[in-house]
Amino acid sequence: MLTSAEGMYYQDDKGRSVLDGCAGLWCVNAGHGRKEISEAVARQVAKLDYAPPFQMGHPLAFEFAERLAEIAPEKLNHVFFTNSGSESVETALKIALGYHRLKGDATRQRLIGRERGYHGVNFGGISVGGIGNNRKMFGAGLSGIDHLPHTLNINLNAFTKGLPEHGVELADALEQIIALHDASNIAAVIVEPMSGSGGVIMPPQGYLKRLREITRKHGILLIFDEVITGFGRVGKAFASTRWGVEPDIMTTAKGLTNGVIPMGAVFVSDEIHDAFMTGPESMIELFHGYTYSGHPVACAAGLAALDIYEKENLFDRAIELEDKFAESLLSMKELPNVIDIRNTGLVAAIELAPETGKPGERGHKVFKHCYENGVLVRWTGDILAMSPPLIIEPAHIDQMVSALREGILLAS
Ligand code: PLP
């Protein structure tokens, strides 16, 4: 049980101080207990605790949207607020379908996701997502969905520093799906630029660019789910900026408010925005929205988080520390049962060979050892994921690696 937090550390109910190697759940990018955010939240609750987002507005939502548009990829100048990554995904998929219908392409209804992709837990998200356990209890999900192959290839790319060399051709699977259904039936492709929850899976060099070329050629919208990669995780504000590929729609949440108040934001291009905004002014343009869309308190938290990111240059931090982070982790390459270490920016995974007949057991042992020795990492089966707050210092990286090293040795 985690009971309080400050900077890089949690305190737990046993009195332990635990280094946060995960930024909570990939979200506390500016570190814990930031007074600037808690004070902004307190001020906002006292000033305007709630304002309906339907038919009315409030200034902070516009101010926040404008600040976000400034740091977003060039053409993504419009923001729709939600309350979570899952809601951002549902919103993005609905905007994609609506956009084609408004353009007179109503047959464009199919959606394409990717194996091992994670897009939250709502029906659209689990349908385009590619994680079996998130799907198996819930029947068929949405119809009209295809999946690209995932891009993890340990045989060819194990222990790569940064983006792997092999696998750009996996993007060409999109051409096959298009050949099967015809582009005139396909609305959008959604991928995480780097898959987080599916096991920290990197895009091979050139892969995202290839997806962009194919989608553009066929008039299919490209959606990047940047719920994890957004707000500095892989360097720059967004992965799409770091890797130079601009989507039509981008989904975010998590680091948007430093994880302090639940909030998500969907960014869309001018072209998509303008397709909806055809008036007359008294009409609702997009029949979609949540009671808490653009919540004033969440906007206050988000604006304060943005101030911190900018003042402390935290969007540069993942690039500054990338080498140190990669080399420290890759120093564990020869340890027993380590079959892959992959990383980019300030995110990494160590994949372990499973114990015979007991998948996940070895990963759990390492996770437990690390936690009991004061380091929180994330454990998914036999994959350990690290995504520390961007305020991390080199000494914290050493602390993390030392706990992981001991844990991996003990679990052998
Ligand atoms: N999309 C991605 C890429 C995510 O990583 C997540 C959560 O981890 C989500 C969507 C869902 O976000 P939330 O849990 O805020 O609904």
Boltz pocket constraint, residues with backbone or C-beta under 6 A from the ligand:
constraints:
  - pocket:
      binder: B
      contacts: [[A, 25], [A, 83], [A, 84], [A, 85], [A, 86], [A, 87], [A, 89], [A, 118], [A, 119], [A, 120], [A, 121], [A, 192], [A, 196], [A, 197], [A, 225], [A, 226], [A, 227], [A, 228], [A, 253], [A, 254]]
      max_distance: 6.0
